[in-house]
Structures are given as C-alpha cells and as structure tokens.
Amino acid sequence: VNSSTTKQWYQRRVAITAGMLPGGVPKLGRAAVYRRRALYKRKKNAKPSKVEAKPEFKTKKVHGEKNGGSRQVPVQKSPRFYPTEDVKRPLTNRRKVKPTKLRSSIKPGTVLILLAGAHRGKRVIFLKQLPSGLLLVTGPYKINGVPLRRVDQAYVIATSTVVEIPAIANDKLTDAMFKRKAKPTKNEREMFIENTSEEPKISAERIALQKEVDAVVVPAVKKVEMLPSYLRSKFTLTKGQFPHQLKF
C-alpha cells in the first residue's frame, strides 16, 4: 500500500471520528484514536523477513592426524585490540543526490541580474547549467567586464530578455575550470613571516576560453538594438520602487 494513500486515509478517518480543530489539527491524538477504534484487538499478521541469516562460522580444514581434520572458525574475526576511545560510526544516509532543477524562466541566452558577489547589480547572459547545478554566465567580458562565472540560481533575477546564442561546443566549460589550487600550509615559524608570495594570476587557457566565448556571444548581442547599452547599465532601485512589483 502506498504510504501517501495510507496517510490520506488516516487523516480522513480522524476527521470523521474525532473532528478537526481550526487550522486542520485533529482533535484527538494518535493514541486516543487507536484506543477509541479498538485497534489493539486486531490481529497483526507480520510477514517473515526474506533476508537469509548469514552463517557466523565456517569450516576450515586442519592438517595433522591428531588435530581432528577440521575446525569451526568465525567468519568475522574479533579485533585483538580495542580502541581506547569510542569511535563514532557514521549514520546511514539514504538520501540520493538529485540534480538541481533549473528554473523554468531561465533558458540559454536569458539575461540575468546578479544579486550577490563582486559583480552584483550587473546584467549577464546565461550560457548553460553545469553538472554541479550552478549557472555558467558571462557579461560578456568585452561589453560590461563580467568574465565567465558560476552563480547559484537563488542569487539571480531572470528577465524576459532572451538573446539567440549559437551553441558553444567546448568541453572545457566545466566545473573543473573554476577549481583553485590549494594554498600551501604554513609551519609555526612561517606564520610570523611576511607573505611574499605572488597573487594568483589568470591562466592563459582561461583567457583563451573567454575570448572564444566572447567571439560567439558579442555578435549575437550586437544584433539586438540597444542591448549592449542595456547590459552595460547596472540594475538599481529608486525611492518608491519595489522589486516584487516590477516586471523584468
């Protein structure tokens, strides 16, 4: 029996027998309904589990005439030493990682407004959704200075403006492109020494990818009248304007 149908039947039964309080709360609890309906008198036919019990011991041959020929040895040996402290076992997690669902208002070529980060308030063009669920966007860089970036769709406003962009067939536009190198750990002596290391520079491969994407996106943007100036302008709210009343 489906769990959702059982729950609906239980709620309907409680509503009939016990009545409902304001707000959809049942008047009687589960124990009171159990006692009133005399469910304890019903027989519970528990089905035996089909899981076969694994053997605890196995037979092992022993060489030698006076050793009996075989012995019963436990399948899983007990450890010789026990840990001095309690070892925490991780709880079983049955949740499956599901791919992030893309908003219906966001499609390739949609103009988005960034709400967080260094480029907040700027308008960008959505390219595609990455396997991590984040959105791959660009300004493009040649028009408003926003490079290829990953953005969570919770921090963008989707507008009704859509640019027709040809498909960018490049396998390098993945999450691995945005992975940073791990910083080297410092010793106690090195903690008090001034940091003389150079700042991380943008790789030549990343610059080449940006130029390749701009070569495809910029001509498509320039085909639409007033769109380059629209992408250069920042999104701001003046006095008396409310975002939930605006149509983007």
HUWORA-V688768 format. One record per pair of residues at least 6 apart in sequence whose C-alpha atoms are under 8 Angstrom apart, sorted by the first residue. I is the first residue (numbers start at 0). J is the second residue. Records with the same first field share a line. If there is no record, write none. Layout:
BEGIN
I = J  J
END
This chain:
BEGIN
13 = 19  25  27  32
14 = 25
17 = 25  26  27  32
18 = 25  26  27
19 = 25  26
20 = 26
33 = 39
54 = 74
55 = 73  74  75
56 = 71  72  73  74
57 = 71  72  73  74
58 = 69  70  71  72
59 = 69  70  71  72
60 = 68  69  70
61 = 67  68  69  70
62 = 68
98 = 130  131  132
99 = 131  132
100 = 132
101 = 128  132  152
102 = 152
104 = 157  158
105 = 125  157
106 = 125  127
107 = 124  125  126  127  161  164
108 = 124  125  126  161  162  163  164
109 = 124  125  157  158  159  160  161  162
110 = 122  123  124  125  157  158  159  160  161  162
111 = 122  123  124  125  155  156  157  158
112 = 119  120  121  122  123  155  156  157  158  234
113 = 119  120  121  122  123  154  155  156
114 = 120  154  155  156
115 = 154  155
118 = 145
120 = 233  234  235
121 = 230  231  232  233  234
122 = 138  229  230  231  232  233  234
123 = 136  137  138  139  145  230
124 = 136  137  138  139  162
125 = 134  135  136  137
126 = 134  135  136  137
127 = 134  135  136
128 = 134  135
129 = 135  173  174
130 = 173  174
131 = 174
132 = 151
133 = 149  150  151  152
134 = 149  150  151  152
135 = 147  148  149  150
136 = 146  147  148  149  150
137 = 145  146  147  148
138 = 144  145  146  147  230
139 = 145  146  147  213  216  217
140 = 146  147  209  213
141 = 213  217
142 = 217  227  230  231
143 = 230  231
146 = 209
147 = 209
157 = 247
158 = 247
159 = 247
162 = 219  220
163 = 219
164 = 215  216  219
165 = 215
167 = 212  215
176 = 205
220 = 226  227
221 = 227
236 = 242
END
